[in-house]
């Protein structure tokens, strides 16, 4: 990818519970959502959670030269993130 993507926050989500020790979680989960499963798919969301179930996630807007024809409507049904949410971020 030659252009930088724009990252947006998760202001619409409720505040999660605090971990018992936020500086040293026992485990963490990391997740990346892509808008499709083909070779040229972009990531559209990154998220992670620690052992206190504190979740942070960000939408990633593709580069300006990205085209709507690249969007997978089938993948949208799976991850629930709309093209408009990604582009408005």
DRENDO-1510 file (C-alpha; in Angstrom, 1 decimal, always signed):
<recs>
REC; n; res; u; v; w
REC; 1; UNK; +0.0; +0.0; +0.0 .
REC; 2; UNK; +1.6; +3.3; -1.0 .
REC; 3; UNK; -0.8; +5.7; +0.6 .
REC; 4; UNK; -1.4; +6.1; +4.3 .
REC; 5; UNK; -4.7; +5.0; +5.8 .
REC; 6; UNK; -6.8; +7.0; +8.3 .
REC; 7; UNK; -7.5; +5.4; +11.7 .
REC; 8; UNK; -10.6; +6.3; +13.7 .
REC; 9; UNK; -11.5; +5.6; +17.3 .
REC; 10; UNK; -14.3; +3.7; +19.0 .
REC; 11; UNK; -16.2; +6.5; +20.7 .
REC; 12; UNK; -19.6; +4.9; +20.3 .
REC; 13; UNK; -18.7; +1.8; +22.4 .
REC; 14; UNK; -19.4; +1.6; +26.1 .
REC; 15; UNK; -16.5; +1.8; +28.6 .
REC; 16; UNK; -15.3; -1.8; +29.4 .
REC; 17; UNK; -14.3; -3.0; +32.9 .
REC; 18; UNK; -10.8; -2.3; +34.2 .
REC; 19; UNK; -8.2; -5.1; +34.4 .
REC; 20; UNK; -6.9; -6.2; +37.8 .
REC; 21; UNK; -3.4; -5.2; +36.7 .
REC; 22; UNK; -3.4; -3.1; +33.5 .
REC; 23; UNK; +0.4; -3.0; +33.2 .
REC; 24; UNK; +0.8; -6.7; +33.0 .
REC; 25; UNK; -2.1; -8.6; +31.5 .
REC; 26; UNK; -2.0; -12.4; +31.7 .
REC; 27; UNK; -3.1; -12.7; +28.1 .
REC; 28; UNK; -4.3; -10.5; +25.2 .
REC; 29; UNK; -6.3; -11.0; +22.0 .
REC; 30; UNK; -5.6; -9.3; +18.8 .
REC; 31; UNK; -8.0; -9.2; +15.8 .
REC; 32; UNK; -7.9; -7.7; +12.3 .
REC; 33; UNK; -10.9; -7.5; +10.1 .
REC; 34; UNK; -10.5; -7.2; +6.3 .
REC; 35; UNK; -13.2; -6.1; +3.9 .
REC; 36; UNK; -12.8; -9.3; +1.9 .
REC; 37; UNK; -10.8; -12.5; +1.6 .
REC; 38; UNK; -9.2; -11.8; -1.8 .
REC; 39; UNK; -5.5; -11.1; -2.4 .
REC; 40; UNK; -5.9; -7.3; -2.6 .
REC; 41; UNK; -8.1; -6.9; +0.5 .
REC; 42; UNK; -7.3; -4.1; +2.9 .
REC; 43; UNK; -7.6; -4.3; +6.7 .
REC; 44; UNK; -10.6; -2.2; +7.9 .
REC; 45; UNK; -10.5; -2.7; +11.6 .
REC; 46; UNK; -7.9; -3.6; +14.2 .
REC; 47; UNK; -8.8; -4.5; +17.8 .
REC; 48; UNK; -7.4; -6.0; +21.0 .
REC; 49; UNK; -8.4; -7.0; +24.5 .
REC; 50; UNK; -6.5; -7.7; +27.7 .
REC; 51; UNK; -7.3; -10.1; +30.5 .
REC; 52; UNK; -9.6; -7.5; +32.1 .
REC; 53; UNK; -11.7; -7.5; +28.9 .
REC; 54; UNK; -10.7; -4.0; +28.1 .
REC; 55; UNK; -11.4; -3.7; +24.4 .
REC; 56; UNK; -9.9; -1.2; +22.0 .
REC; 57; UNK; -10.6; -1.1; +18.3 .
REC; 58; UNK; -10.1; +1.3; +15.4 .
REC; 59; UNK; -11.6; +1.5; +11.9 .
REC; 60; UNK; -9.1; +1.9; +9.1 .
REC; 61; UNK; -10.1; +4.0; +6.1 .
REC; 62; UNK; -8.4; +2.7; +2.9 .
REC; 63; UNK; -6.2; +5.0; +0.8 .
REC; 64; UNK; -7.9; +7.6; -1.4 .
REC; 65; UNK; -7.4; +5.6; -4.6 .
REC; 66; UNK; -9.4; +2.7; -3.2 .
REC; 67; UNK; -12.5; +1.9; -5.2 .
REC; 68; UNK; -16.0; +0.8; -4.2 .
REC; 69; UNK; -15.8; -2.1; -6.7 .
REC; 70; UNK; -13.2; -3.7; -4.4 .
REC; 71; UNK; -15.6; -3.9; -1.4 .
REC; 72; UNK; -17.0; -7.4; -0.6 .
REC; 73; UNK; -20.7; -7.2; +0.2 .
REC; 74; UNK; -20.5; -10.8; +1.4 .
REC; 75; UNK; -17.8; -10.0; +3.9 .
REC; 76; UNK; -19.8; -7.1; +5.2 .
REC; 77; UNK; -22.6; -9.5; +6.1 .
REC; 78; UNK; -20.0; -11.5; +8.2 .
REC; 79; UNK; -18.2; -8.6; +10.0 .
REC; 80; UNK; -21.0; -6.1; +10.2 .
REC; 81; UNK; -18.9; -3.1; +9.3 .
REC; 82; UNK; -20.4; -1.1; +6.4 .
REC; 83; UNK; -18.4; +0.6; +3.7 .
REC; 84; UNK; -19.9; +3.9; +4.8 .
REC; 85; UNK; -18.6; +3.4; +8.4 .
REC; 86; UNK; -15.1; +2.8; +7.0 .
REC; 87; UNK; -15.2; +5.7; +4.5 .
REC; 88; UNK; -16.7; +8.2; +7.0 .
REC; 89; UNK; -14.0; +7.4; +9.6 .
</recs>
